Amino acid sequence: MVVCGGDNALAHRLAAELRGVYGEQVVLVVPPAGRDERRPTGRAMTTALLGRITAAVSRTTGNGEGGGVPGPPRILEAVDFTDDVLTEAGIPQATALALMHDEDETNIRTALAARRLNPRLRLVIRLYNRKLGQHLEELLDQAAAVAGLATTDASVTVLSDADTAAPALAATAVAGTSKVVHAYGLLLRAVERTPPAPGQVAPRGLATLALLSATANDPAGAEGSDDAGAGAGPRLLPDDDAVAAAPGRGALVLETVSYSGAAAGSTPPPGFLAGLGVPLRQLFSRRLRWSVAGFATAVLGMAIASIVTTDDTPLHATYLTLLDLFSLNDPATDGPTSRQILQLLAGLVGLLLLPILFAAVLEALGTFRTASSLRRPPRGLSGHVVLLGLGKIGTRVLARLRELDIPVVCVEADPEARGISLARRLRVPTVIGDVTEEGVLEAAKVHRAHALLALTSADTINLEAALYGRSVKPDLRVALRLYDDEFATAVYRTLRAAHPGALTRSRSVSALAAPAFAGAMMGRQILGALPVERSVLLFAALDVSLQPQLTGRRIADVFRPGAWRVVALERGSGEGPGLPPGLEWELDPDYTLRPEDRVVLAATRQGLAELLARRPLPARP
């Protein structure tokens, strides 16, 4: 296995995952050490970081006894991924290549070069652009089919760490959100259910995928990751006895499994002025709308008074009132006193019409002029989510939060950041400024916010923003994106101890995304991943004929708590009458799996490694 990437944690984590979980031999291609010795890059940082990650991964896979664990990954330093570099990395003899560079163009260029060197190479490409990834996947698969290599070995899988981690990060801002795996026309939807009140029973879905660390007495939960040890976090794939023994714990429940359209990702809400109509609440301010309503009420009152005092018909009385309002009527010098008073009042109200019309014109012009600019946080805003950072991760999280109709205020230091255009199109209030500067978080109304999501690429900025937010509002819900999972665990425990009454979450994007990339390196059967707190649950579509652990066994016997579970079945064409081929999610536990069947499995990292590993794995503790 070859992993080519920039100096990022995802590439290092992926190499450690392939080596520690799947027992694969890995070549890691990284940039050379920079000239600035103050910034640890290149081989020194790679070796140190890879050692820490591998040690953490190995704690869950065994102690190294029993064989099957290859030596440390071979590290190759290169500035560009040229043909010579790829040849030196062993691409002509490699089974799979993962391209983890931050730039989509670099990954695409390297993928085309690698496929020329090895037409049977399995490719796993990290791309942020969804549509481009779909077209590239179809192009390379079609080229392999034309060359007569349309097999699993020559498959292409395009993944995005932003899409994998965004649901987990967005879920930290609101409880009970749904999580979706959408790939190859298959839709799996799971939902986090909060702990039920005493005496109540939470509704059960198709299957309980995990028992969360949150309980009725401790809604924050002592969450942990896969590397935190037993009992320190969620319990993945529990059996019925474990679910029955934990009635007070929150759960991740699988709700639906179905076929759907192409997995192009959810479409963000329509932008400003979408459609034929323009909402008045966006065109005019609330203060102006109230002024117009008051003016209309005054006109209606004078018309009624005119009807009562003059005995005119309603139509004629209203006509006279409007003439007085616009100063078009003759002075009522010979009329009764009531008529003269109403005429004076109408003239006074008419004077108020001019500034209202002037304000309406200015607001309409200002609204259309600023339709392409960023909104400022409105006065009186409260209960919103403050989102720091609009890079790749922040942009996906912003789209997810708006899909859930959650009010958001964004803070970004770079006015040309990737997510600025999305924030402008969705009319999301945005503050341009460095969060470490005084007054920036105050402008985002953090003291009245419901949650703070610190998703910048700098750990220190995220941590500083979280600490400042807690100093302003001690019960603020905080979620941090951190570089290393061990550091994320330490920060979580410290903040939880300092503020036990507030909910704290810390997430490492590389730890959430790496298992899905590693599973895709083993084959195209990986559908996606569901983050569960700081753990990850993987979904895979497998042919029963290729899995000795599944063939000829009942569905109830196949289930291994904490390892894997069948969540859907596609029967082979050889099934009898009345059972046409198709996807089934209400499973018969006594059904015996046949070689021509296909199943959708939910699996942990270690469970999937046991199913897909090509060589013996180390003994599990």
C-alpha positions in Angstrom: 0.0 0.0 0.0 1.3 3.5 -0.9 0.1 6.7 0.7 1.0 9.9 -1.0 0.1 13.1 0.7 1.1 16.5 2.0 2.4 16.9 5.5 -1.0 16.4 7.0 -2.3 14.3 9.9 -4.8 12.3 7.6 -2.0 10.8 5.6 0.0 9.8 8.7 -3.1 8.4 10.4 -4.1 6.4 7.3 -0.6 4.9 7.1 -0.8 3.9 10.8 -4.3 2.5 10.3 -3.3 0.3 7.4 -0.3 -0.9 9.3 -1.8 -1.3 12.8 -5.3 -2.4 12.0 -5.0 -4.3 8.6 -1.4 -5.5 9.0 -0.4 -4.1 5.6 3.0 -3.0 4.3 3.0 0.7 3.7 5.1 3.2 1.8 4.5 6.8 2.9 5.5 9.6 0.5 5.8 13.0 2.3 7.4 16.4 1.4 11.0 16.9 2.5 12.0 18.8 5.5 11.6 22.6 5.1 14.4 25.1 5.5 12.7 26.7 8.5 13.8 24.5 11.4 11.3 26.1 13.8 8.5 24.2 12.0 8.8 20.4 12.3 8.2 19.1 8.8 9.4 16.2 6.7 10.9 13.0 8.0 11.4 14.2 11.6 7.7 15.1 12.1 6.5 12.2 10.1 8.4 9.7 12.2 7.4 11.2 15.5 3.7 11.6 14.6 3.5 8.2 12.9 5.0 6.6 15.9 2.4 8.2 18.2 -0.5 7.3 16.0 0.7 3.8 15.4 1.1 3.2 19.1 -2.5 4.4 19.7 -3.9 2.3 16.9 -2.0 -0.8 18.1 -3.5 -0.6 21.5 -6.8 -1.7 20.1 -5.5 -4.4 17.7 -3.2 -6.3 20.0 0.2 -6.3 21.5 2.0 -7.5 18.5 2.1 -11.2 19.4 0.9 -13.7 17.0 2.7 -12.4 13.9 1.2 -10.6 10.9 2.4 -7.1 11.8 4.9 -5.7 9.2 7.7 -3.5 10.0 7.4 0.3 10.2 6.2 2.1 7.0 8.9 3.1 4.6 9.1 6.9 4.4 10.0 8.5 1.0 10.6 12.3 0.8 9.6 14.0 -2.5 8.6 17.5 -3.6 6.5 16.4 -6.5 4.8 13.1 -7.3 6.6 12.5 -10.6 6.8 9.1 -12.5 10.3 8.5 -11.0 9.0 9.1 -7.5 6.0 6.9 -8.0 8.3 4.1 -9.4 10.6 4.4 -6.5 7.6 4.2 -4.1 6.7 0.8 -5.7 3.6 1.8 -7.6 4.2 -0.8 -10.4 4.0 -3.6 -7.8 1.6 -1.9 -5.4 -2.0 -3.1 -4.7 -3.5 0.3 -3.8 -2.6 4.0 -3.7 -4.1 6.7 -1.5 -3.7 10.3 -2.6 -4.1 12.5 0.4 -2.8 15.9 -0.8 -4.7 19.0 0.1 -5.0 20.2 -3.5 -7.5 18.4 -5.7 -5.4 19.1 -8.9 -2.3 17.4 -7.4 -4.3 14.3 -6.5 -5.9 14.0 -10.0 -2.6 14.5 -11.8 -1.0 11.8 -9.6 -3.9 9.4 -10.1 -3.6 9.6 -13.9 0.2 9.1 -13.7 -0.1 6.1 -11.3 -2.8 4.4 -13.4 -0.4 4.6 -16.4 2.3 2.9 -14.4 0.0 0.2 -13.0 -3.3 -0.3 -14.8 -4.5 -2.7 -12.1 -3.8 -0.3 -9.2 -6.7 0.4 -6.8 -7.0 4.2 -6.3 -8.4 6.0 -3.3 -8.5 9.7 -4.0 -9.2 12.5 -1.6 -11.2 15.2 -3.4 -13.2 18.1 -2.0 -15.1 18.8 -5.2 -18.0 16.3 -5.2 -19.0 16.6 -8.9 -15.5 16.4 -10.1 -14.9 13.3 -7.9 -17.9 11.6 -9.5 -16.8 12.4 -13.0 -13.2 11.3 -12.3 -14.4 8.0 -10.8 -16.6 7.2 -13.8 -13.8 8.2 -16.2 -11.1 5.9 -14.6 -13.6 3.1 -14.2 -14.6 3.3 -17.9 -10.9 3.4 -18.9 -10.3 0.2 -16.8 -13.4 -1.5 -18.4 -12.2 -0.6 -21.9 -8.8 -2.1 -21.1 -10.5 -5.3 -19.8 -9.6 -4.6 -16.2 -13.1 -4.0 -14.8 -12.4 -5.8 -11.5 -12.3 -4.9 -7.9 -8.5 -4.5 -8.0 -8.7 -1.7 -10.5 -11.4 0.2 -8.8 -11.4 3.9 -8.0 -12.9 5.4 -4.8 -13.2 9.1 -4.3 -13.7 10.3 -0.7 -13.7 13.5 1.2 -12.5 13.9 4.8 -14.7 17.0 5.0 -17.9 15.0 4.1 -17.0 12.3 6.5 -16.3 14.5 9.5 -18.9 17.3 8.9 -21.9 15.3 10.2 -20.1 14.5 13.5 -19.0 18.1 13.9 -22.5 19.5 13.1 -24.1 17.0 15.5 -22.2 18.4 18.4 -24.1 21.7 18.0 -27.6 20.1 18.5 -28.8 16.9 20.0 -30.8 14.3 18.1 -29.5 15.0 14.6 -29.6 12.4 11.9 -26.5 10.9 10.2 -26.6 9.7 6.7 -24.4 7.3 4.6 -25.3 7.9 0.9 -23.2 6.0 -1.7 -23.9 4.1 -4.9 -27.6 4.6 -4.7 -27.9 3.2 -1.2 -29.2 5.4 1.7 -28.7 4.5 5.3 -30.0 7.0 7.9 -29.2 6.8 11.6 -30.3 9.1 14.4 -28.8 9.9 17.8 -31.5 9.5 20.5 -31.1 11.2 23.8 -31.3 9.2 27.0 -35.0 8.6 27.9 -36.6 9.9 31.0 -37.0 7.5 34.0 -39.9 5.1 33.3 -39.9 5.8 29.6 -38.7 3.4 26.8 -37.0 4.9 23.8 -38.4 3.8 20.4 -36.3 1.1 18.6 -35.3 1.4 15.0 -34.1 -1.3 12.7 -31.0 -1.9 14.8 -29.1 -0.3 17.6 -25.7 0.6 16.2 -24.1 2.0 19.4 -24.8 2.9 23.0 -23.5 6.4 23.6 -21.6 7.6 26.6 -24.4 10.1 27.5 -26.9 9.0 30.2 -30.0 10.6 31.8 -27.9 11.6 34.8 -24.9 12.8 32.7 -26.1 14.3 29.4 -22.6 15.4 28.5 -21.2 11.9 28.7 -17.7 10.7 29.3 -17.1 10.1 25.7 -14.0 8.4 24.4 -12.5 7.1 21.2 -11.5 3.7 19.9 -8.1 4.1 21.5 -9.4 5.1 25.0 -10.0 1.6 26.3 -13.0 -0.3 27.3 -15.8 1.6 29.1 -14.4 5.0 28.2 -16.7 5.8 25.4 -19.5 4.5 23.2 -20.2 0.8 22.9 -20.4 -0.1 19.2 -22.7 -2.7 17.8 -24.1 -4.0 21.2 -26.3 -7.1 21.4 -29.9 -7.0 22.7 -28.8 -8.0 26.2 -26.4 -5.0 26.4 -29.1 -2.6 25.1 -31.6 -4.0 27.7 -29.1 -3.6 30.5 -28.5 0.1 29.6 -32.0 1.7 29.6 -30.6 5.1 30.6 -28.0 5.6 27.9 -28.3 7.4 24.7 -28.2 5.4 21.5 -27.4 5.6 17.8 -30.2 3.8 16.0 -30.5 2.8 12.4 -33.8 4.1 11.1 -34.0 3.4 7.3 -32.1 1.5 4.7 -33.3 2.1 1.1 -32.3 2.7 -2.5 -32.2 6.3 -3.6 -30.8 8.5 -6.4 -27.2 9.3 -7.0 -25.2 10.4 -4.0 -24.4 13.9 -5.1 -24.8 15.3 -1.6 -27.5 17.4 -0.2 -28.4 20.6 -2.0 -28.0 23.7 0.2 -31.0 25.9 0.7 -31.8 28.3 -2.0 -29.9 31.6 -1.9 -31.2 35.1 -1.7 -33.9 36.2 -4.2 -34.3 32.5 -5.3 -37.6 32.0 -7.1 -40.0 34.6 -8.3 -40.9 36.3 -5.1 -38.8 38.4 -2.6 -39.8 38.0 1.1 -40.6 41.4 2.6 -38.8 40.5 5.8 -35.6 40.4 3.7 -36.3 43.4 1.6 -37.4 45.7 4.5 -36.4 45.9 8.1 -38.7 45.0 11.0 -38.7 48.7 12.2 -39.9 49.9 8.8 -42.6 47.2 8.6 -43.9 48.3 11.9 -43.9 51.9 10.8 -46.0 51.1 7.7 -48.4 49.1 9.8 -48.8 52.0 12.2 -49.4 54.4 9.3 -52.0 52.1 7.8 -53.8 51.8 11.2 -53.9 55.6 11.5 -55.4 56.0 8.1 -58.0 53.4 8.8 -58.9 55.1 12.1 -59.4 58.5 10.5 -61.6 56.9 7.8 -63.8 55.3 10.4 -64.0 58.6 12.3 -65.0 60.4 9.1 -67.8 57.9 8.5 -69.1 58.3 12.0 -69.0 62.1 12.1 -70.1 63.0 8.6 -72.6 60.1 7.8 -70.9 59.6 4.4 -70.7 56.3 2.7 -67.6 54.3 3.6 -66.2 54.7 0.1 -66.6 58.5 0.0 -65.3 58.9 3.5 -62.2 57.0 2.7 -61.7 59.0 -0.5 -61.9 62.3 1.4 -59.4 61.0 4.0 -56.9 60.1 1.3 -57.3 63.5 -0.3 -56.6 65.2 3.0 -53.7 62.8 3.6 -52.0 63.9 0.3 -53.0 67.5 0.8 -55.2 67.5 -2.3 -58.6 68.4 -0.7 -59.9 72.0 -0.2 -59.7 73.4 3.3 -62.8 72.6 5.3 -63.3 76.2 6.5 -67.1 76.1 6.3 -67.4 72.5 7.6 -68.2 71.3 11.1 -65.5 71.3 13.8 -65.1 67.5 13.6 -64.4 67.7 9.9 -61.8 70.4 10.4 -60.0 68.4 13.2 -59.9 65.2 11.0 -58.5 67.2 8.1 -55.7 68.6 10.4 -54.9 65.1 11.7 -54.9 63.7 8.1 -52.4 66.4 7.1 -50.2 65.6 10.1 -50.2 61.9 9.2 -49.5 62.8 5.6 -46.3 64.5 6.7 -45.2 61.2 8.2 -45.7 59.4 4.9 -42.7 61.2 3.2 -39.9 59.8 5.6 -41.5 56.4 5.5 -41.4 56.3 1.7 -37.9 57.7 1.7 -36.7 55.0 4.2 -38.4 52.3 2.1 -36.6 53.4 -1.0 -33.2 53.5 0.8 -33.7 50.1 2.4 -34.7 48.5 -0.9 -31.7 49.9 -2.7 -29.4 48.9 0.2 -30.9 45.3 0.2 -30.3 44.8 -3.5 -26.8 46.4 -3.3 -25.7 44.2 -0.4 -27.3 41.0 -1.8 -23.8 40.0 -2.9 -22.1 41.1 0.4 -21.9 39.5 3.8 -24.6 40.1 6.4 -23.7 41.4 9.8 -25.2 39.6 12.9 -28.5 41.2 13.6 -29.4 42.9 16.9 -31.1 40.8 19.4 -29.8 37.5 18.0 -29.6 34.7 20.5 -29.6 30.9 20.6 -27.4 30.6 17.5 -24.3 28.6 16.7 -21.0 30.5 16.3 -18.9 28.8 13.6 -15.2 29.6 13.5 -13.4 28.9 10.3 -14.8 28.5 6.7 -12.2 26.2 5.2 -13.1 22.8 3.8 -14.4 21.4 7.0 -16.2 24.6 8.1 -17.9 25.0 4.7 -19.4 21.5 4.9 -20.5 22.0 8.5 -22.1 25.3 7.6 -24.1 23.6 4.8 -25.2 20.9 7.2 -26.3 23.3 9.9 -28.4 25.3 7.4 -30.0 22.1 6.2 -31.1 21.6 9.8 -32.4 25.2 9.8 -30.1 26.1 12.7 -29.2 29.9 13.0 -25.4 30.4 12.4 -23.0 33.2 12.7 -19.6 32.6 11.0 -16.2 34.1 11.9 -13.4 33.9 9.3 -10.1 35.8 9.2 -9.6 35.3 5.4 -12.2 37.3 3.3 -11.3 35.0 0.3 -11.8 31.7 2.2 -13.5 28.8 0.5 -16.8 29.1 2.5 -17.3 32.8 2.1 -19.2 32.4 -1.1 -21.5 29.8 0.5 -22.1 32.1 3.5 -22.9 35.0 1.1 -25.3 32.9 -0.9 -27.1 31.5 2.1 -27.3 35.0 3.7 -25.5 33.8 6.8 -24.2 36.6 9.1 -20.4 36.6 8.9 -17.8 38.5 10.9 -14.4 39.0 9.1 -11.6 39.1 11.6 -9.1 37.1 13.7 -10.8 35.4 16.6 -7.8 36.1 18.8 -8.4 39.8 18.4 -10.5 41.6 21.0 -14.1 42.3 19.9 -14.4 39.7 17.2 -16.2 37.0 19.2 -18.3 39.8 20.8 -19.4 40.9 17.3 -20.6 37.3 16.7 -22.8 37.5 19.9 -21.0 34.6 21.5 -22.4 35.7 24.9 -25.9 34.9 23.7 -25.0 31.8 21.5 -26.1 28.3 22.1 -22.9 26.6 20.9 -19.4 27.4 19.6 -17.8 25.3 16.9 -14.1 26.1 16.6 -13.1 24.5 13.2 -10.0 26.4 12.1 -6.9 24.6 11.1 -4.9 25.9 14.1 -5.3 24.1 17.4 -4.2 27.1 19.5 -6.8 29.4 17.9 -9.5 26.8 18.5 -8.5 26.3 22.1 -8.2 30.0 22.8 -11.6 30.7 21.3 -13.1 27.9 23.4 -11.6 29.2 26.6 -12.7 32.7 25.9 -16.2 31.6 25.1 -16.4 29.7 28.3 -15.2 32.7 30.3 -18.0 34.8 28.7 -20.7 32.2 29.0 -19.8 29.2 31.4 -22.6 27.0 30.1 -21.7 27.5 26.4 -21.8 24.3 24.4 -18.3 23.9 22.9 -16.9 21.7 20.1 -13.2 21.9 19.0 -11.5 20.5 15.9 -8.0 19.4 17.0 -5.1 18.0 15.0 -4.3 14.9 17.1 -6.8 12.6 18.7 -4.7 12.2 21.9 -4.6 16.0 22.3 -8.3 16.2 21.7 -8.9 13.7 24.5 -6.7 15.6 26.9 -8.5 18.9 26.0 -11.9 17.3 26.4 -11.1 16.0 29.9 -9.7 19.3 31.1 -12.6 21.4 29.9 -15.1 18.9 31.2 -13.4 18.9 34.6 -13.3 22.8 34.7 -16.9 23.1 33.5 -18.8 19.9 34.5 -22.2 21.5 33.8 -21.5 22.4 30.2 -21.3 20.1 27.2 -17.8 19.9 25.7 -16.8 18.0 22.6 -13.4 17.7 20.9 -12.9 16.0 17.5 -9.9 15.1 15.4 -10.8 15.1 11.7 -8.0 12.7 10.8 -9.2 10.2 13.4 -12.8 10.4 12.1 -11.9 10.1 8.4 -8.9 7.7 8.3 -10.9 4.5 8.9 -13.1 5.1 5.9 -10.0 5.8 3.7 -8.3 2.7 5.0 -11.4 0.5 4.4 -11.5 1.8 0.8 -7.9 0.9 0.3 -8.9 -2.7 1.0 -11.6 -2.6 -1.7 -14.5 -0.7 -3.2 -17.1 -2.3 -0.9 -16.8 0.5 1.6 -20.0 2.6 1.5 -19.1 5.2 4.1 -18.6 5.9 7.8 -20.7 7.1 10.6 -18.8 9.0 13.4 -20.0 7.9 16.8 -18.6 10.5 19.3 -14.8 10.0 18.6 -15.2 6.5 17.3 -16.2 5.5 13.8 -18.6 2.9 12.5 -18.0 1.6 8.9 -20.6 0.3 6.4 -19.6 -2.1 3.7 -21.4 -4.0 0.9 -19.9 -7.5 0.7 -20.4 -10.6 -1.5 -21.1 -13.5 0.8 -19.2 -15.9 -1.5 -16.0 -14.0 -0.7 -16.4 -14.1 3.0 -15.9 -17.5 4.7 -17.2 -16.1 8.0 -20.6 -15.4 6.4 -21.3 -18.2 3.9 -23.8 -20.8 5.0 -24.5 -19.2 8.4 -27.7 -17.8 9.8 -28.0 -14.0 10.1 -28.4 -14.3 13.9 -25.2 -16.4 14.1 -23.2 -14.0 11.8 -23.8 -11.1 14.3 -20.7 -10.5 16.4 -21.2 -7.8 19.1 -18.5 -5.2 18.9 -17.3 -6.4 15.5 -19.9 -6.5 12.7 -23.6 -6.8 12.1 -25.8 -7.4 9.0 -28.1 -4.5 8.5 -29.5 -5.2 5.0 -29.6 -8.1 2.6 -29.8 -8.4 -1.2 -30.8 -12.0 -2.1 -29.3 -13.6 -5.2 -31.3 -14.3 -8.3 -31.5 -18.0 -7.4 -34.1 -17.4 -4.7 -37.5 -19.1 -4.9 -40.8 -17.7 -6.0 -42.3 -14.9 -4.0 -38.9 -13.5 -3.0 -37.7 -11.4 -5.9 -34.2 -9.9 -5.8 -34.1 -6.6 -3.9 -32.9 -4.9 -0.7 -34.3 -6.1 2.6 -33.8 -4.4 5.9 -36.4 -6.2 8.0 -34.2 -9.3 8.3 -35.2 -12.8 9.3 -32.6 -13.9 11.9 -33.1 -17.5 10.8 -32.3 -16.9 7.1 -29.1 -18.7 6.0 -26.8 -16.7 3.8 -26.1 -18.1 0.4 -23.0 -17.5 -1.8 -25.0 -15.5 -4.3 -26.3 -13.1 -1.7 -24.9 -9.7 -0.9 -25.1 -8.0 2.5 -24.6 -4.6 4.0 -22.6 -4.7 7.1 -22.0 -2.3 9.9 -18.6 -2.9 11.3 -16.0 -1.5 13.7 -12.5 -0.8 12.5 -11.2 -4.1 14.0 -14.2 -6.1 12.8 -13.8 -4.9 9.2 -10.1 -5.6 9.3 -10.8 -9.2 10.3 -13.1 -9.5 7.2 -11.0 -7.8 4.7 -7.4 -8.3 5.8 -5.2 -10.2 3.3 -2.8 -11.6 6.0 -3.1 -12.8 9.6 -3.7 -10.1 12.1 -2.2 -9.8 15.5 -4.0 -11.4 18.4 -6.7 -9.1 20.0 -6.5 -8.5 23.8 
